[in-house]
């Protein structure tokens, strides 16, 4: 009656698309929070750091929820990738995790601290740098592929009796992820977060407020840094990843050319609106650049989920498991989207340095 294999293939593709969307939500929403923290890292004023923390106090934890859900989807739908990532990417993922943890603890302690308020302000700022850097290194290392090899014959019971193991084996070391490209993507992620943070702070604080004025200058600088990082990443990827070069110069090269023009148009609109102090419009155009770049990366990787290591279908859970996982998980995603949208709407108003600091 039902072709379970075909259904499983469709569900696997659905979860691959949803995984991309969940990571995008985290990057677009929490990226602005992390970037605001990077901005705070360069601020000598403790009141500014407190005001920046207070400006996102109602939203930061909800924004980070998307990363937790994405990890759950990776575990439930693509367990081979999930398990291997914590072998290959243990160090950068732990670096990012410690950044997220230090931010979370700093948020809770800073508001109640008296003598240690400056310490927790710095913990928030440093953690905000660690998280995107670690995540960026992990992303760059993932694009390089995981050092894995197919399962080999393994002894079973009596001597001389063997079975073929379908489980691939990790063949790298703890530092296999560490390459010039992955380090560059780590700093590239910090630059991208810094730009998003500048756009967010410009839109969040009242015009003329000290934080708004500094964020305007910060955003101008990071706009050019981000454009340079995008160009370097594209050229470098073309040079070292044959699968990317083949996709970009294949029969549909013109689609990628149009995509690049659209990205440049969105970037231009963001910079123009920023120069005219249309802060919300600049933020939205900037987020549009993030969306375009993210989906372009996933389209370039297709049909791989990890380039030259696993295709989407090869990394997926067995048919029965993916069906049960879909049954229990699908309903949570629309609820989360509605909750986060409502949260952003409630806290959409502008604030000031002193008003925010008084609440944190």
ZADREN-542788 format. One record per residue (C-alpha): residue number from 1; x, y, z. Coordinates in pm, 1 decimal. Layout:
ZADREN-542788
{node NUM,{X,Y,Z}}
...
END
This chain:
ZADREN-542788
{node 1,{0.0,0.0,0.0}}
{node 2,{276.6,243.3,95.0}}
{node 3,{619.6,266.2,-62.7}}
{node 4,{812.2,317.6,260.9}}
{node 5,{1144.3,371.7,84.0}}
{node 6,{1000.5,650.9,-130.0}}
{node 7,{831.7,810.5,169.1}}
{node 8,{1158.7,795.3,364.2}}
{node 9,{1345.7,961.6,76.6}}
{node 10,{1091.7,1245.3,70.9}}
{node 11,{1102.2,1286.5,449.1}}
{node 12,{1482.0,1288.9,449.1}}
{node 13,{1485.4,1567.2,191.3}}
{node 14,{1228.4,1755.5,399.3}}
{node 15,{1445.3,1730.7,711.3}}
{node 16,{1751.6,1842.8,515.6}}
{node 17,{1563.3,2154.3,405.4}}
{node 18,{1429.5,2213.8,754.9}}
{node 19,{1778.0,2170.1,902.5}}
{node 20,{1902.9,2441.7,669.6}}
{node 21,{1617.0,2666.7,779.7}}
{node 22,{1680.8,2606.2,1150.5}}
{node 23,{2049.5,2689.8,1119.7}}
{node 24,{1951.1,2999.7,920.9}}
{node 25,{1714.9,3115.9,1196.9}}
{node 26,{1996.6,3080.1,1448.9}}
{node 27,{2248.2,3263.4,1230.0}}
{node 28,{2011.3,3546.2,1135.6}}
{node 29,{1859.3,3603.0,1480.9}}
{node 30,{2127.1,3506.4,1731.1}}
{node 31,{2397.9,3633.0,1496.6}}
{node 32,{2281.1,3986.7,1570.4}}
{node 33,{2296.6,3919.3,1945.2}}
{node 34,{2644.0,3769.9,1916.1}}
{node 35,{2758.3,4061.5,1702.1}}
{node 36,{2630.0,4307.5,1959.9}}
{node 37,{2844.5,4120.9,2210.4}}
{node 38,{3146.7,4151.7,1981.2}}
{node 39,{3073.6,4526.5,1969.9}}
{node 40,{3068.9,4526.0,2351.3}}
{node 41,{3411.6,4359.5,2353.3}}
{node 42,{3560.7,4681.1,2214.4}}
{node 43,{3367.3,4911.2,2445.8}}
{node 44,{3554.3,5039.1,2753.5}}
{node 45,{3228.1,5162.8,2906.0}}
{node 46,{3063.7,4919.2,3150.3}}
{node 47,{2733.5,5103.9,3118.6}}
{node 48,{2737.3,5041.9,2744.7}}
{node 49,{2792.9,4669.9,2792.0}}
{node 50,{2510.0,4653.9,3043.4}}
{node 51,{2279.5,4848.1,2812.7}}
{node 52,{2361.5,4619.5,2518.9}}
{node 53,{2287.9,4313.2,2732.2}}
{node 54,{1960.2,4460.6,2852.9}}
{node 55,{1852.7,4550.6,2498.5}}
{node 56,{1840.6,4180.5,2406.7}}
{node 57,{1736.7,4046.4,2748.0}}
{node 58,{1392.2,3941.1,2627.1}}
{node 59,{1509.0,3765.0,2311.7}}
{node 60,{1859.0,3616.6,2337.8}}
{node 61,{1756.9,3283.2,2492.3}}
{node 62,{1478.0,3230.7,2239.3}}
{node 63,{1719.1,3301.2,1954.7}}
{node 64,{1963.1,3037.8,2080.5}}
{node 65,{1683.4,2779.8,2095.1}}
{node 66,{1711.6,2738.1,1718.1}}
{node 67,{2060.8,2592.4,1758.5}}
{node 68,{1932.1,2338.6,2011.6}}
{node 69,{1651.4,2232.7,1779.3}}
{node 70,{1890.1,2210.4,1482.2}}
{node 71,{2112.4,1982.0,1688.3}}
{node 72,{1810.0,1767.3,1772.2}}
{node 73,{1714.6,1740.6,1405.1}}
{node 74,{2071.3,1648.6,1313.4}}
{node 75,{2066.5,1376.4,1581.2}}
{node 76,{1726.5,1238.8,1482.7}}
{node 77,{1744.8,1263.0,1103.7}}
{node 78,{2117.9,1241.1,1025.7}}
{node 79,{2282.7,1053.8,1316.2}}
{node 80,{2598.8,966.6,1121.2}}
{node 81,{2674.4,1335.1,1069.8}}
{node 82,{2587.7,1417.3,1430.7}}
{node 83,{2812.4,1146.1,1571.9}}
{node 84,{3105.6,1215.2,1341.5}}
{node 85,{3090.6,1590.9,1396.8}}
{node 86,{3178.2,1544.3,1761.7}}
{node 87,{3488.1,1349.1,1663.1}}
{node 88,{3611.3,1575.1,1386.9}}
{node 89,{3487.3,1908.1,1524.0}}
{node 90,{3520.5,1849.8,1897.2}}
{node 91,{3753.9,2144.5,1962.9}}
{node 92,{3576.5,2419.9,1762.3}}
{node 93,{3233.9,2301.7,1880.0}}
{node 94,{3347.0,2304.7,2243.0}}
{node 95,{3497.7,2650.4,2187.1}}
{node 96,{3162.8,2772.8,2054.5}}
{node 97,{2973.1,2595.5,2333.1}}
{node 98,{3183.2,2758.4,2604.0}}
{node 99,{3111.9,3092.2,2439.3}}
{node 100,{2737.1,3028.7,2448.1}}
{node 101,{2755.0,2909.8,2810.5}}
{node 102,{2959.7,3208.9,2928.2}}
{node 103,{2710.4,3445.3,2763.1}}
{node 104,{2415.8,3271.7,2927.4}}
{node 105,{2575.1,3278.8,3273.4}}
{node 106,{2682.4,3641.0,3227.1}}
{node 107,{2327.2,3745.0,3136.0}}
{node 108,{2191.2,3596.9,3458.0}}
{node 109,{2468.2,3714.7,3692.1}}
{node 110,{2532.9,4062.4,3551.9}}
{node 111,{2195.0,4201.8,3649.8}}
{node 112,{2238.1,4094.4,4014.8}}
{node 113,{2611.6,4157.3,4054.8}}
{node 114,{2754.4,4453.5,4242.1}}
{node 115,{3131.8,4430.3,4273.2}}
{node 116,{3168.6,4176.6,3991.1}}
{node 117,{2948.7,4348.9,3731.6}}
{node 118,{3250.1,4441.4,3515.1}}
{node 119,{3370.8,4079.4,3517.7}}
{node 120,{3035.4,3949.2,3392.1}}
{node 121,{3023.0,4222.4,3129.3}}
{node 122,{3357.0,4101.9,2994.9}}
{node 123,{3242.1,3737.7,3015.2}}
{node 124,{2944.9,3829.7,2796.6}}
{node 125,{3166.2,4008.6,2543.7}}
{node 126,{3434.8,3737.8,2524.0}}
{node 127,{3172.8,3463.6,2496.8}}
{node 128,{3009.1,3654.8,2213.6}}
{node 129,{3338.5,3637.1,2022.7}}
{node 130,{3407.2,3271.1,2102.3}}
{node 131,{3069.8,3142.7,1980.2}}
{node 132,{3078.5,3270.1,1618.5}}
{node 133,{3451.2,3201.1,1585.5}}
{node 134,{3413.2,2838.2,1692.5}}
{node 135,{3103.8,2792.3,1476.2}}
{node 136,{3279.2,2950.1,1177.2}}
{node 137,{3580.5,2721.4,1214.5}}
{node 138,{3346.3,2420.9,1236.2}}
{node 139,{3162.5,2531.8,921.8}}
{node 140,{3484.5,2576.2,725.5}}
{node 141,{3608.5,2235.5,839.3}}
{node 142,{3276.4,2076.4,739.8}}
{node 143,{3306.1,2216.7,387.6}}
{node 144,{3641.5,2038.1,364.9}}
{node 145,{3466.6,1706.1,434.9}}
{node 146,{3503.2,1467.0,726.1}}
{node 147,{3807.9,1233.6,733.8}}
{node 148,{3608.8,908.0,728.1}}
{node 149,{3641.4,569.1,561.8}}
{node 150,{3385.5,297.2,502.3}}
{node 151,{3339.0,16.3,752.7}}
{node 152,{3573.8,-279.8,722.2}}
{node 153,{3538.6,-648.4,801.0}}
{node 154,{3521.4,-691.7,1176.8}}
{node 155,{3569.2,-1005.6,1385.8}}
{node 156,{3248.5,-1158.3,1518.3}}
{node 157,{3263.2,-1419.3,1789.0}}
{node 158,{3470.6,-1719.5,1683.0}}
{node 159,{3814.0,-1660.6,1525.7}}
{node 160,{3797.0,-1633.1,1149.3}}
{node 161,{3430.3,-1528.4,1142.2}}
{node 162,{3380.4,-1176.1,1005.2}}
{node 163,{3094.2,-942.6,915.9}}
{node 164,{3092.1,-623.5,713.2}}
{node 165,{3040.1,-319.0,933.6}}
{node 166,{2825.1,-44.1,773.6}}
{node 167,{2950.9,206.7,1028.2}}
{node 168,{3219.4,441.2,885.4}}
{node 169,{3527.5,508.4,1092.1}}
{node 170,{3689.9,841.8,1178.0}}
{node 171,{4046.2,845.5,1046.5}}
{node 172,{4159.2,1194.1,1144.9}}
{node 173,{4304.3,1347.0,1460.0}}
{node 174,{4181.5,1603.8,1708.7}}
{node 175,{4342.9,1877.9,1497.0}}
{node 176,{4235.1,1758.3,1151.3}}
{node 177,{3987.2,2046.0,1135.9}}
{node 178,{4266.1,2303.8,1166.1}}
{node 179,{4349.3,2451.1,824.1}}
{node 180,{4405.9,2805.8,695.3}}
{node 181,{4060.6,2795.2,534.6}}
{node 182,{3878.2,2692.8,853.5}}
{node 183,{4060.5,2958.4,1057.5}}
{node 184,{3964.7,3218.5,797.5}}
{node 185,{3598.0,3114.1,805.5}}
{node 186,{3612.6,3146.8,1184.4}}
{node 187,{3718.4,3509.9,1158.7}}
{node 188,{3473.8,3555.0,870.4}}
{node 189,{3191.2,3443.1,1098.9}}
{node 190,{3301.0,3696.8,1361.1}}
{node 191,{3300.3,3970.8,1095.3}}
{node 192,{2952.7,3868.1,977.2}}
{node 193,{2825.1,3864.2,1335.2}}
{node 194,{2989.1,4201.1,1400.3}}
{node 195,{2808.3,4353.0,1102.3}}
{node 196,{2475.6,4203.5,1210.5}}
{node 197,{2534.5,4333.7,1561.7}}
{node 198,{2608.2,4683.8,1436.7}}
{node 199,{2291.6,4686.5,1227.1}}
{node 200,{2090.6,4555.3,1521.7}}
{node 201,{2225.3,4813.3,1769.0}}
{node 202,{2169.0,5094.8,1518.0}}
{node 203,{1804.4,4991.1,1488.8}}
{node 204,{1758.4,4910.5,1858.9}}
{node 205,{1884.5,5232.5,2019.1}}
{node 206,{1737.3,5579.4,1975.9}}
{node 207,{1896.1,5801.7,1713.2}}
{node 208,{2159.9,6020.8,1875.0}}
{node 209,{2211.2,5782.3,2166.3}}
{node 210,{2584.5,5717.7,2228.4}}
{node 211,{2548.6,5348.7,2143.8}}
{node 212,{2357.6,5428.6,1825.3}}
{node 213,{2626.3,5675.3,1714.4}}
{node 214,{2908.8,5426.2,1776.3}}
{node 215,{2712.9,5145.7,1611.6}}
{node 216,{2670.6,5357.8,1298.2}}
{node 217,{3048.3,5393.1,1260.6}}
{node 218,{3103.6,5028.1,1351.7}}
{node 219,{2854.9,4913.1,1087.2}}
{node 220,{3021.9,5117.3,814.0}}
{node 221,{3359.1,4956.1,889.4}}
{node 222,{3221.6,4603.3,913.2}}
{node 223,{3021.5,4640.6,591.6}}
{node 224,{3345.1,4668.2,395.3}}
{node 225,{3513.0,4394.0,598.6}}
{node 226,{3217.8,4162.2,531.6}}
{node 227,{3220.9,4229.8,157.0}}
{node 228,{3593.7,4154.5,147.0}}
{node 229,{3540.2,3833.7,347.2}}
{node 230,{3266.8,3718.7,107.2}}
{node 231,{3487.7,3774.1,-197.3}}
{node 232,{3784.8,3593.0,-41.2}}
{node 233,{3565.3,3301.9,69.6}}
{node 234,{3412.4,3258.3,-276.6}}
{node 235,{3747.5,3272.5,-457.1}}
{node 236,{3913.7,3041.8,-205.0}}
{node 237,{3625.5,2793.0,-220.0}}
{node 238,{3640.0,2789.6,-599.8}}
{node 239,{4012.0,2716.1,-583.3}}
{node 240,{4010.7,2431.9,-327.7}}
{node 241,{3668.6,2263.8,-361.8}}
{node 242,{3618.7,2086.4,-697.2}}
{node 243,{3254.8,2013.4,-613.2}}
{node 244,{3188.3,2387.7,-572.1}}
{node 245,{3378.7,2487.0,-886.7}}
{node 246,{3192.2,2224.3,-1089.5}}
{node 247,{2856.0,2352.3,-966.4}}
{node 248,{2934.0,2720.7,-1024.6}}
{node 249,{3076.7,2673.1,-1375.7}}
{node 250,{2836.8,2399.6,-1489.5}}
{node 251,{2539.4,2427.7,-1725.6}}
{node 252,{2356.1,2654.7,-1481.6}}
{node 253,{2642.2,2900.8,-1431.4}}
{node 254,{2408.0,3182.6,-1527.7}}
{node 255,{2187.4,3109.9,-1224.6}}
{node 256,{2488.0,3159.5,-997.1}}
{node 257,{2582.5,3478.6,-1182.9}}
{node 258,{2232.7,3617.3,-1125.6}}
{node 259,{2249.1,3508.6,-761.4}}
{node 260,{2576.4,3698.0,-715.4}}
{node 261,{2424.2,4012.1,-866.1}}
{node 262,{2124.3,3982.4,-633.2}}
{node 263,{2356.6,3945.4,-332.3}}
{node 264,{2547.6,4257.0,-436.7}}
{node 265,{2218.3,4444.0,-484.4}}
{node 266,{2099.3,4349.1,-134.7}}
{node 267,{2436.2,4450.4,11.8}}
{node 268,{2421.4,4783.8,-173.4}}
{node 269,{2067.1,4851.7,-47.6}}
{node 270,{2171.3,4772.5,309.5}}
{node 271,{2469.0,5007.8,291.5}}
{node 272,{2263.7,5285.1,128.2}}
{node 273,{1987.2,5261.4,388.6}}
{node 274,{2249.7,5259.8,660.7}}
{node 275,{2410.5,5575.3,522.0}}
{node 276,{2065.8,5742.4,525.6}}
{node 277,{2011.0,5617.2,884.4}}
{node 278,{1714.5,5405.5,782.1}}
{node 279,{1824.7,5153.7,1039.6}}
{node 280,{1545.7,4897.2,1024.2}}
{node 281,{1557.1,4883.8,644.4}}
{node 282,{1936.0,4844.8,655.1}}
{node 283,{1899.3,4557.4,901.9}}
{node 284,{1639.5,4378.0,687.6}}
{node 285,{1841.7,4414.6,366.2}}
{node 286,{2147.1,4288.6,554.1}}
{node 287,{1956.2,3984.0,677.4}}
{node 288,{1853.4,3927.9,315.9}}
{node 289,{2221.0,3895.0,224.2}}
{node 290,{2259.8,3630.9,496.1}}
{node 291,{1960.1,3435.6,363.6}}
{node 292,{2089.2,3442.2,5.1}}
{node 293,{2440.7,3334.1,99.8}}
{node 294,{2321.0,3056.6,329.4}}
{node 295,{2083.3,2895.2,80.2}}
{node 296,{2343.8,2932.4,-195.7}}
{node 297,{2589.5,2735.1,17.3}}
{node 298,{2338.3,2455.0,73.9}}
{node 299,{2243.8,2451.0,-294.4}}
{node 300,{2611.8,2425.5,-384.6}}
{node 301,{2658.0,2129.4,-148.5}}
{node 302,{2351.5,1942.0,-279.4}}
{node 303,{2316.9,1640.6,-291.5}}
{node 304,{2574.3,1626.0,-11.4}}
{node 305,{2502.6,1710.9,349.3}}
{node 306,{2877.8,1689.8,418.2}}
{node 307,{3072.0,1756.4,95.7}}
{node 308,{3238.6,1449.3,-53.6}}
{node 309,{3161.1,1248.5,261.6}}
{node 310,{2785.6,1184.7,280.5}}
{node 311,{2493.9,1252.2,53.4}}
{node 312,{2166.2,1348.9,216.2}}
{node 313,{2016.9,1002.5,170.4}}
{node 314,{2330.8,811.9,274.1}}
{node 315,{2352.7,998.8,605.1}}
{node 316,{1983.8,963.3,690.5}}
{node 317,{1821.3,750.2,957.0}}
{node 318,{1653.9,423.4,846.1}}
{node 319,{1305.8,453.9,696.1}}
{node 320,{1109.7,346.9,1005.7}}
{node 321,{1307.1,577.2,1234.6}}
{node 322,{1276.2,884.0,1011.5}}
{node 323,{899.4,830.2,987.4}}
{node 324,{856.0,813.6,1365.9}}
{node 325,{1086.9,1112.5,1412.9}}
{node 326,{878.7,1313.6,1165.6}}
{node 327,{555.2,1219.4,1342.9}}
{node 328,{671.7,1351.4,1678.4}}
{node 329,{883.7,1652.2,1577.3}}
{node 330,{713.4,1833.5,1289.8}}
{node 331,{450.8,2007.8,1501.9}}
{node 332,{705.1,2184.9,1721.9}}
{node 333,{858.6,2395.7,1445.5}}
{node 334,{552.4,2613.5,1359.7}}
{node 335,{497.0,2674.2,1731.5}}
{node 336,{854.7,2794.9,1773.0}}
{node 337,{828.9,3022.3,1470.5}}
{node 338,{508.9,3182.6,1603.1}}
{node 339,{654.2,3224.5,1952.6}}
{node 340,{975.5,3386.5,1830.0}}
{node 341,{787.6,3613.4,1589.0}}
{node 342,{564.5,3731.1,1875.4}}
{node 343,{869.1,3782.4,2097.8}}
{node 344,{1043.6,3999.0,1837.5}}
{node 345,{724.9,4201.1,1785.6}}
{node 346,{682.3,4270.3,2158.2}}
{node 347,{1042.5,4392.1,2199.3}}
{node 348,{1058.1,4580.5,1868.9}}
{node 349,{1081.0,4932.6,2014.7}}
{node 350,{1396.4,5143.3,2042.2}}
{node 351,{1571.7,5205.1,2372.9}}
{node 352,{1849.5,5424.1,2514.6}}
{node 353,{2178.0,5359.4,2689.1}}
{node 354,{2064.2,5470.3,3034.4}}
{node 355,{1715.5,5320.5,3010.2}}
{node 356,{1857.6,4981.5,2917.3}}
{node 357,{2136.1,4992.0,3174.9}}
{node 358,{1884.9,5060.7,3447.4}}
{node 359,{1721.8,4726.2,3366.2}}
{node 360,{2045.8,4530.6,3364.5}}
END
